[in-house]
Amino acid sequence: MRFTITRENLQQGLGAVAGSIPTRTTLPVLSNILIEAEDGAVRLSGTDLDTAVTVRVPAEVAEPGAITAPAKKLQEIARELPGATEITTQGDAILISSGRSRFKLNGLPKDEFPAFPKVDFGGSWRVTGADLQRLITHVSFAASTEETRPILNGVLWQLHDHDMRMVATNGHRLAKMTLPVEAGGDAAAAELIVHPRALQQVQRLFAGDASVEVAKSENHLGFRSTEVQVYTRLIEGPYPNFEQVIPKDNDKNMVADKAALQGAVRRMAIVASDQTHRIRMSLGGPMLKFSVESPDLGAANEELPVEYDGDPLEIGFNAQYLLELLRYMPTDEVKMTFKAPERAATMQPLGNEDTPDYLCLVMPLRLLS
């Protein structure tokens, strides 16, 4: 194998694949990047056995070939190279030449690198990179990070003829967004459960203007554009019926300025308990009243002008969950709905007709007095 590549293209390709390389592994080859030189381009690949990434970068290829090389050291070398680089192989070693610099890294043969999942893109969905980024950004944060219910570690992705929806929850808060799909593919409707780590790779690697093909095999999902491919193992099992936990009868409505609400919650969170992060919200009339009492630390309170329609209500929330939901609201005003102190509240963006179909839910905390 022998090819010449610009420093920028090499750094770009290695950086794209680096996120799929595990930091610790018992299989040495998983610490390596697979380098495949072909006609007019080099393909760089990495995997942690759950998610695999391949990117194609331009290069002048004199001799096709393939080898795997240590990802971390290769990336460190690429950052320091003075300019265009020639890369060749010598047995199971890779030789790197740039300017007056010469490196030799011990590699492993391509045969030891795990094969990528076989996904047939003959029946696929077509989505834009921008839509994928929007869904992933606004939903994946709500997935659980605890291992007690593995199914909640995933994001539910529903694909239909005219729209697609992502849902994530940890049982205490939930995020749901639906977007219309203008350019569908020829695949049937599907419900997929995808790990957020894989979706973060998709979000990072596919540009907003990219046309992305999405296809599934029995237990894997594949994403591809002209230059990038991402494959991930699907999470198996039925996702909980999220529709039944979204309240339909909340009859108390509050509209607030998002930035002002964020600021007030953030200030109350300073004094809230480190264990529960509990804050009290008292609703009734044109002022929302916050209060916090922490026996070990002290107390705090604040008032915020809002529009409120409904009977008086006192309700407790985890301040960190409220801040998470507010962080991802895409409009300057938000609407919250309530029913009772022990019932779930909802939060939605308030804006014009371009505002996405986006809803978040947060479970209350019991007030002690």
Backbone torsions as a table, in degrees:
resi	resn	phi	psi	omega
1	MET	NA	134.9	175.1
2	ARG	-151.9	129.4	176.5
3	PHE	-153.4	159.4	175.4
4	THR	-116.2	136.5	-176.1
5	ILE	-142.8	146.2	177.2
6	THR	-71.2	153.8	178.6
7	ARG	-59.2	-40.2	-177.6
8	GLU	-63.7	-45.1	-179.8
9	ASN	-65.9	-39.1	178.9
10	LEU	-64.9	-45.7	179.6
11	GLN	-63.7	-41.0	-179.8
12	GLN	-62.4	-46.6	-179.1
13	GLY	-65.2	-45.1	179.6
14	LEU	-64.7	-39.8	178.9
15	GLY	-64.0	-36.8	-179.9
16	ALA	-66.3	-38.3	-175.6
17	VAL	-84.0	-23.5	-172.2
18	ALA	-54.9	-35.3	-177.6
19	GLY	-65.1	-17.1	-179.4
20	SER	-95.5	-1.3	-178.8
21	ILE	-89.8	122.4	-179.8
22	PRO	-67.4	144.5	179.3
23	THR	-74.8	-30.4	176.5
24	ARG	-133.6	136.7	179.3
25	THR	-157.1	149.5	175.8
26	THR	-88.3	-9.6	176.9
27	LEU	-102.4	109.0	-176.4
28	PRO	-55.2	-34.6	-175.7
29	VAL	-66.8	-22.2	179.1
30	LEU	-72.5	-15.5	174.3
31	SER	-83.1	-2.9	-177.5
32	ASN	-102.9	157.4	170.5
33	ILE	-101.4	135.3	174.4
34	LEU	-83.7	123.9	-180.0
35	ILE	-111.8	120.0	179.8
36	GLU	-124.2	116.2	178.0
37	ALA	-93.1	128.0	179.1
38	GLU	-135.5	-169.5	-174.2
39	ASP	-63.9	107.8	173.0
40	GLY	76.8	6.9	-178.0
41	ALA	-160.8	162.9	174.5
42	VAL	-121.2	134.9	178.3
43	ARG	-104.9	124.6	179.9
44	LEU	-112.7	132.4	-174.9
45	SER	-136.9	147.3	175.3
46	GLY	-146.1	155.7	179.5
47	THR	-154.9	151.3	170.4
48	ASP	-114.3	16.1	-179.1
49	LEU	79.5	-17.8	172.9
50	ASP	-99.2	-38.5	179.0
51	THR	-131.0	136.0	179.4
52	ALA	-126.7	141.2	-178.3
53	VAL	-128.8	136.2	173.9
54	THR	-131.1	132.2	174.8
55	VAL	-127.3	149.1	-179.7
56	ARG	-114.5	124.5	-179.5
57	VAL	-125.2	145.8	-178.4
58	PRO	-64.7	144.4	176.9
59	ALA	-161.4	158.8	173.6
60	GLU	-94.8	106.8	-174.1
61	VAL	-97.6	117.8	177.2
62	ALA	-90.5	-37.9	179.1
63	GLU	-137.9	118.9	176.8
64	PRO	-64.2	159.7	178.0
65	GLY	166.1	-178.3	-178.1
66	ALA	-153.6	149.0	177.1
67	ILE	-163.1	161.5	170.8
68	THR	-111.2	145.4	-177.5
69	ALA	-138.6	153.2	-178.3
70	PRO	-58.0	119.2	-172.7
71	ALA	-63.7	-47.3	-174.2
72	LYS	-63.4	-47.6	-178.4
73	LYS	-68.6	-36.9	178.9
74	LEU	-63.2	-40.2	179.1
75	GLN	-68.5	-39.1	178.2
76	GLU	-64.5	-41.0	178.0
77	ILE	-64.7	-45.1	-177.2
78	ALA	-59.8	-34.7	180.0
79	ARG	-65.2	-27.1	-174.1
80	GLU	-102.2	-1.3	-176.8
81	LEU	-67.7	143.6	-177.0
82	PRO	-78.4	-20.2	-176.9
83	GLY	-176.5	-148.4	-179.8
84	ALA	-55.5	148.2	-170.2
85	THR	-129.4	138.3	171.4
86	GLU	-105.3	131.1	179.7
87	ILE	-122.3	128.2	178.8
88	THR	-133.7	170.5	176.3
89	THR	-116.9	151.0	175.8
90	GLN	-139.6	96.4	-171.9
91	GLY	64.3	-125.6	177.7
92	ASP	-98.2	23.5	177.4
93	ALA	-114.8	154.6	177.3
94	ILE	-114.3	132.0	-179.4
95	LEU	-107.8	130.3	-177.1
96	ILE	-121.7	124.7	-179.9
97	SER	-126.9	130.1	177.2
98	SER	-153.0	120.0	-175.2
99	GLY	59.0	-125.8	178.1
100	ARG	-97.2	8.3	-177.6
101	SER	-94.4	140.0	177.6
102	ARG	-134.9	134.2	177.7
103	PHE	-133.1	149.5	172.7
104	LYS	-133.1	119.2	179.7
105	LEU	-115.7	133.8	175.4
106	ASN	-73.9	130.1	-179.8
107	GLY	-118.0	-165.9	175.6
108	LEU	-133.5	150.0	-178.4
109	PRO	-65.5	154.3	-179.7
110	LYS	-56.3	-33.9	-176.0
111	ASP	-59.5	-24.5	-178.8
112	GLU	-84.0	-11.3	-178.3
113	PHE	-78.9	135.7	-177.9
114	PRO	-60.5	139.8	176.4
115	ALA	-69.5	143.5	178.0
116	PHE	-75.0	154.0	177.5
117	PRO	-60.1	146.7	176.8
118	LYS	-90.8	113.2	179.3
119	VAL	-123.4	125.8	-178.7
120	ASP	-87.7	113.7	179.4
121	PHE	-86.6	8.6	176.7
122	GLY	-61.6	-38.7	173.4
123	GLY	-112.0	102.0	-172.8
124	SER	-138.2	164.7	170.6
125	TRP	-99.6	150.9	175.0
126	ARG	-117.3	125.8	179.4
127	VAL	-135.7	163.2	178.0
128	THR	-91.5	152.1	175.6
129	GLY	-59.4	-36.2	-179.0
130	ALA	-63.4	-42.9	179.1
131	ASP	-65.6	-41.1	177.5
132	LEU	-61.0	-46.2	-179.4
133	GLN	-60.9	-41.4	-178.2
134	ARG	-64.2	-47.5	180.0
135	LEU	-63.0	-48.3	-176.0
136	ILE	-63.0	-44.2	-179.0
137	THR	-59.3	-44.1	-170.9
138	HIS	-88.2	-7.6	-174.7
139	VAL	-122.4	-42.5	-167.7
140	SER	-62.5	-24.6	-179.2
141	PHE	-60.4	-25.2	-173.6
142	ALA	-83.3	-6.9	179.6
143	ALA	-66.1	152.0	-179.3
144	SER	-73.4	147.9	174.2
145	THR	-109.7	2.6	178.4
146	GLU	-93.3	150.3	-175.2
147	GLU	-91.7	3.0	-175.6
148	THR	-68.0	-33.7	175.5
149	ARG	-128.3	88.4	-173.4
150	PRO	-55.5	-30.9	-177.1
151	ILE	-63.5	-29.8	-179.8
152	LEU	-79.8	-7.2	172.9
153	ASN	-73.5	-10.5	-178.1
154	GLY	-104.1	168.4	175.0
155	VAL	-108.8	126.7	176.1
156	LEU	-77.5	128.2	179.5
157	TRP	-123.7	111.9	179.4
158	GLN	-102.7	123.9	-179.4
159	LEU	-114.7	124.9	178.6
160	HIS	-128.2	180.0	-176.4
161	ASP	-60.5	-41.2	-171.2
162	HIS	-118.2	-3.6	177.7
163	ASP	-154.9	166.7	173.1
164	MET	-139.5	148.4	-174.2
165	ARG	-134.8	141.1	170.3
166	MET	-119.4	142.3	179.9
167	VAL	-137.3	138.5	174.3
168	ALA	-145.3	147.0	179.0
169	THR	-156.8	154.4	171.3
170	ASN	-114.4	12.1	-178.4
171	GLY	92.0	-15.8	179.0
172	HIS	-112.7	-31.1	173.6
173	ARG	-142.8	155.4	-173.3
174	LEU	-140.1	146.4	173.8
175	ALA	-130.6	138.4	-177.9
176	LYS	-142.6	127.5	176.7
177	MET	-135.1	138.5	177.0
178	THR	-122.8	133.5	177.3
179	LEU	-126.8	142.7	174.0
180	PRO	-68.9	147.2	177.4
181	VAL	-110.8	115.7	-179.0
182	GLU	-82.7	-41.8	-176.0
183	ALA	-114.0	86.6	178.3
184	GLY	-79.4	172.8	176.3
185	GLY	-107.2	-151.2	-178.5
186	ASP	-114.2	22.1	178.9
187	ALA	-91.2	155.8	177.9
188	ALA	-74.9	164.4	176.6
189	ALA	-60.2	150.4	-176.5
190	ALA	-152.6	155.6	170.6
191	GLU	-121.1	119.8	-175.3
192	LEU	-121.6	147.9	174.9
193	ILE	-118.7	114.6	-170.4
194	VAL	-118.2	141.1	178.9
195	HIS	-73.7	137.8	179.9
196	PRO	-56.5	-31.5	179.4
197	ARG	-60.4	-40.1	178.1
198	ALA	-68.2	-40.3	179.8
199	LEU	-65.8	-33.4	176.9
200	GLN	-65.5	-35.3	174.7
201	GLN	-64.6	-44.2	178.5
202	VAL	-60.2	-45.8	180.0
203	GLN	-60.0	-38.9	-176.1
204	ARG	-76.4	-33.5	-167.6
205	LEU	-96.9	-24.7	-177.7
206	PHE	-100.6	122.0	-179.9
207	ALA	-67.4	158.3	-178.8
208	GLY	-59.6	-33.7	-178.2
209	ASP	-89.8	7.5	-179.2
210	ALA	-77.1	143.0	169.5
211	SER	-94.8	118.4	-171.7
212	VAL	-112.3	127.4	172.1
213	GLU	-89.5	136.6	178.7
214	VAL	-125.6	128.4	179.9
215	ALA	-143.3	158.0	-178.7
216	LYS	-129.5	150.1	167.4
217	SER	-106.4	-160.6	-177.6
218	GLU	-62.0	-42.5	-177.9
219	ASN	-137.3	20.0	176.4
220	HIS	-133.3	156.5	176.9
221	LEU	-125.0	137.7	-180.0
222	GLY	-122.5	141.3	174.7
223	PHE	-122.4	137.1	176.2
224	ARG	-151.9	145.3	168.7
225	SER	-125.9	-167.1	-177.5
226	THR	-66.1	-29.3	-174.1
227	GLU	-114.7	-15.8	-171.1
228	VAL	-130.1	141.9	171.8
229	GLN	-134.1	137.0	175.9
230	VAL	-131.4	131.9	177.7
231	TYR	-125.2	141.6	179.7
232	THR	-145.7	149.4	176.5
233	ARG	-77.4	130.7	178.3
234	LEU	-76.5	149.6	173.8
235	ILE	-84.7	130.7	-175.8
236	GLU	-94.2	150.4	175.6
237	GLY	120.3	158.0	178.9
238	PRO	-74.2	136.7	176.3
239	TYR	-81.9	143.4	-179.9
240	PRO	-57.1	151.9	178.4
241	ASN	-72.8	92.2	-175.0
242	PHE	-70.4	-26.1	-176.8
243	GLU	-62.6	-33.6	-175.6
244	GLN	-74.7	-14.3	178.1
245	VAL	-96.1	-9.9	177.5
246	ILE	-82.2	116.2	-175.2
247	PRO	-65.6	139.0	177.8
248	LYS	-107.5	-9.3	-173.2
249	ASP	-118.9	19.8	175.4
250	ASN	-64.0	122.2	-173.1
251	ASP	-116.2	9.6	176.9
252	LYS	-116.2	122.8	-172.3
253	ASN	-119.8	136.6	177.4
254	MET	-130.5	134.0	174.3
255	VAL	-117.2	131.4	-176.9
256	ALA	-142.1	157.1	171.9
257	ASP	-70.9	126.8	-173.8
258	LYS	-61.6	-47.3	-176.7
259	ALA	-63.4	-41.1	179.7
260	ALA	-66.0	-41.2	179.0
261	LEU	-65.2	-42.5	176.7
262	GLN	-57.5	-47.4	-178.1
263	GLY	-61.0	-43.5	-178.9
264	ALA	-65.4	-44.9	-179.8
265	VAL	-64.0	-40.1	-179.6
266	ARG	-62.3	-41.3	-179.8
267	ARG	-67.6	-40.9	178.4
268	MET	-65.2	-34.0	-177.4
269	ALA	-63.8	-24.4	-178.6
270	ILE	-61.2	-37.4	-175.5
271	VAL	-96.9	-11.4	-177.6
272	ALA	-67.1	159.6	179.7
273	SER	-59.3	138.2	177.6
274	ASP	-67.4	-22.2	-179.1
275	GLN	-84.6	-49.3	-173.5
276	THR	-102.4	-23.3	-175.6
277	HIS	56.4	29.9	-174.0
278	ARG	-74.4	130.9	170.3
279	ILE	-128.3	152.6	-179.5
280	ARG	-103.5	134.7	173.9
281	MET	-116.3	125.0	178.1
282	SER	-111.2	116.3	-175.9
283	LEU	-110.6	142.9	179.4
284	GLY	153.8	108.4	-176.6
285	GLY	90.2	-166.7	-172.2
286	PRO	-82.0	0.3	-179.0
287	MET	-122.6	129.3	171.0
288	LEU	-89.6	125.9	-177.7
289	LYS	-108.2	124.6	175.2
290	PHE	-100.7	144.0	171.4
291	SER	-149.8	147.9	179.9
292	VAL	-139.2	135.6	172.9
293	GLU	-130.6	123.0	178.4
294	SER	-124.7	109.9	-174.4
295	PRO	-53.0	-36.0	-177.1
296	ASP	-81.2	-19.9	-170.7
297	LEU	-118.7	-47.3	-177.6
298	GLY	148.8	-144.0	-175.2
299	ALA	-149.2	164.3	176.7
300	ALA	-156.3	153.9	173.8
301	ASN	-152.0	159.0	-178.8
302	GLU	-159.6	152.6	175.6
303	GLU	-119.3	145.8	-177.5
304	LEU	-138.1	126.3	177.4
305	PRO	-68.4	132.1	179.8
306	VAL	-142.6	170.1	167.5
307	GLU	-100.8	122.3	-177.3
308	TYR	-131.6	134.7	179.6
309	ASP	-128.5	108.3	179.4
310	GLY	151.7	174.3	178.2
311	ASP	-70.4	158.5	177.8
312	PRO	-57.3	146.8	-177.0
313	LEU	-150.0	136.0	170.2
314	GLU	-117.1	127.8	-173.8
315	ILE	-146.4	146.8	-179.3
316	GLY	-110.2	146.2	178.7
317	PHE	-139.9	157.1	167.7
318	ASN	-74.8	115.9	-175.8
319	ALA	-60.2	-35.2	-178.5
320	GLN	-65.6	-38.0	177.7
321	TYR	-66.2	-42.0	178.0
322	LEU	-60.6	-43.2	-179.6
323	LEU	-64.5	-37.3	176.7
324	GLU	-60.7	-49.4	-178.7
325	LEU	-62.0	-44.2	-179.3
326	LEU	-63.6	-35.6	-179.4
327	ARG	-58.1	-34.7	-174.7
328	TYR	-99.3	1.1	175.7
329	MET	-68.9	126.2	-172.5
330	PRO	-87.9	5.2	-177.4
331	THR	-123.5	166.7	-178.1
332	ASP	-77.4	-22.2	176.9
333	GLU	-119.2	148.1	177.6
334	VAL	-129.0	153.8	177.1
335	LYS	-117.4	130.3	173.8
336	MET	-116.4	142.8	176.5
337	THR	-122.8	148.7	-175.9
338	PHE	-139.1	161.0	174.0
339	LYS	-126.0	-55.1	-176.3
340	ALA	-155.2	165.3	-176.1
341	PRO	-59.5	-24.2	-177.5
342	GLU	-103.8	6.2	-176.1
343	ARG	-107.9	153.3	-177.6
344	ALA	-63.1	144.5	173.6
345	ALA	-106.3	154.3	176.8
346	THR	-117.1	156.3	175.6
347	MET	-135.1	133.8	179.9
348	GLN	-137.9	152.5	173.5
349	PRO	-72.5	147.2	178.9
350	LEU	-120.7	117.1	-177.5
351	GLY	-162.9	-144.7	-177.4
352	ASN	-92.9	-167.2	-176.5
353	GLU	-68.8	-15.1	178.2
354	ASP	-83.2	-6.9	179.7
355	THR	-62.7	130.6	-175.7
356	PRO	-68.4	159.9	174.7
357	ASP	-76.1	89.2	-170.9
358	TYR	-132.6	127.7	180.0
359	LEU	-139.3	136.6	174.0
360	CYS	-121.4	151.7	-179.2
361	LEU	-129.5	144.6	176.5
362	VAL	-139.4	133.5	178.4
363	MET	-82.1	143.9	-179.1
364	PRO	-79.6	166.0	171.9
365	LEU	-109.2	142.9	-179.9
366	ARG	-66.9	131.1	176.4
367	LEU	-81.0	139.6	-175.1
368	LEU	-80.3	-23.5	179.5
369	SER	-156.1	NA	NA
